[in-house]
């Protein structure tokens, strides 16, 4: 059982605003390194004159609160596909810093490393570049809209949800809990704005006061996350659901559709060695495994 008083019990909202630019880049990139635009290297793009960026082909986001307008800006829906030729997004999260909760470069590096290990960032994502430039670049033409939204959320958490990030890192690095399991667990307790997450749960907001007294953590959501990654953001391997809804973010509904049923456990059972193995199994496969008998008390 995990009983650690160093987990952050309060929910602190960081910087929720977003600043990103869309642009076109025809250059190829290596399997493990996407190219940062030369105009952005060594400086924060939000300190540069926006009209200069427009002259160089960079167009800023129209919604500074979230990524909601991104599908329209990419020309996936609406009557004004103003950026249909763009195939790159460079996003500058405003990393959260205060006297109590400081997201350091070490935190950022560890976070990106875990994200990439669990396919929550693309293979070409270069951690060294992202840390040094305090920005990320994604190829918008290489991913479904759902996967792109997941990638952007994983980066945005560093700015918008500092307590969430710090608790997940502690859970993974100190207690060796599966990263996806930790993401789901602390969504119940530490996410300030659930509308800016790619999963949806009924948050407890630290009620009860001891987070490890929470009775029903739905780890079926974690199974849904694994499956949406395997299906590259779609509901099925053929991508039919994505094709029908490509102008909208549907990741929340898709994960709900993919998640394993009846896989709720109390928080104090999170350290079970069977959990990471079983999350990747279907419901039918779960029923066939002999170790399921050992988990009856939590399912």
C-alpha angles and dihedrals in degrees: 000000000000114000109165123158091195094075110106109252098188127076113233122185113220127191108320098179119106132213119186139151130213121210144152123260122175095180118113119235134208121261092256102031131054115196121254113218110260091231090062101046115113097007142067109255092213088067092058126088109269093217089058090053091050090053088055093050101264117132119192126224118272094215116057094184101064147332095277095115095048096097090053092046090052090053094246093129141001131053098280112063090178094161102035092129094054117106103171136064123195112195126192112199115201098232112222119245129173139143090272107031118037119174100209130192088257090056091048092050093048091047094050091046092055092043092053093045089056095043092250087126124041124264093248091056107120110208095197092055093045094051095045095046095040086225142084133224124206131185103236092195094057100060141051114252090251094055091045089054091050091051092049092048093051089056095041093056088070089064105028103035109034097159090050092053095046093049093047091050092050092048092051101038099040102032100025092232116166109271095229091048090052091049091055095043097052091044084072092054114022112030112109099191112031090182088072094056129089091228130050127216136159098260120221095202091213096312113164094041092232104066091204091064091069107120107198117045107167104220088172083085089063089054088052090053091053091049096048088052090051090050091045094240099318132111092238137020092256090059093229095143092049091049091053095049104029093133094064141051105252099163096116093054092041093054090047089053093049101041123110115253125234097017101129121138136178114258093245090065095058093107094065109133090217097061100080091047094049098045091073094054127092121241091258092049091048091057091055097052115099093215089065086082089064090055098050092108091062103039 
